[in-house]
């Protein structure tokens, strides 16, 4: 199989990310070679039943595996206790056991949900990620964070459960609706802001090519994003040193916006784009960065046609949602904030008045 490979080095939990164009039909060969299962539980976005899920199902079945396909409704609301219970029971009915593998085909919702189900069914089954959205390819499919939402808090129930392999097919991105595709670019920009200033500059130069879904530009952006995330995960797999928290740049604001607005109002990447703008604004109020940083970041987000202004939401509700963020420590808000392009830090003890001032600016 042609393409590029990024290694996620985690000792005995290490795995490869396979990146290529048109490699979706190779999933069966890869899974059989590495895991040798007799049964595959393919958990897929219902919208992909006749397309990408069907391709993966045929590829898996061609190796002689028994395949059980379980479809999940599209949207963030499927990351729920109810959907998890349904999948557990259907897997039980399908005689899923330790010789089975769970294969997730879809965006971040499917990967998070299927990974959580894999981590918990039978005390843990091998798990394969086949992300079909840009956001999932560069972020949620890598690193092993799986989980579901509670009505009042996003990603509050979950586990660290690393996939055994990740297959990224850049060709599937040409089938994505424009809004979903653009949403994924927010997480790509995030990597440049938090870890790699030269990568950010490269994104500025390739913005038009990325908007056009140019294969070369996309492959380069996806590969570098995966390399950066893999290095962070290697150093802090379970968020024990604080390093992995840098990946949550913009997410404290974003998750609050998603929760208060309702999980369907904004796509995750859209909320992250707005959250990065707000995080930069907060950093300027704290004297950590200058206005030029904010302008440059916003200019790139604008060039990639991402939203940078939040919908009108009550500050009291947003602050209350932030208080439920997993980074809160002893009741105090903590934020990932930049000190310069390519470097961010986890900052604690931020006064609520400054957070409210940031929300009021909304620019």
Secondary structure, DSSP 4 states (H G I P E B T S, - for coil): --SEEEEE--GGG-EEEEEESS-GGGHHHHHHHHH--SEEEEEEEGGGTTTHHHHHHHHHHHTT-EEEEEEE-SSGGGSSHHHHHHHHHHHHHTT--TTEEEEEEESHHHHHHHHHHHHHGGG--EEEEEE-SHHIIIIITSS-EEEEEETTEEEEEEEE---SEEEEEGGGGGGS-HHHHHHHHHHHHHHHHHH-HHHHHHHHHTHHHHHTT-HHHHHHHHHHHHHHHHHHHHH-TTS-SSGGGGGGTTHHHHHHHHHHH-TTTS-HHHHHHHHHHHHHHHHHHTTSS-HHHHHHHHHHHHHTT---S-----HHHHHHHHTTSTT-BTTB-EEEEEEETTEEEEEE---HHHHHHHHHH--
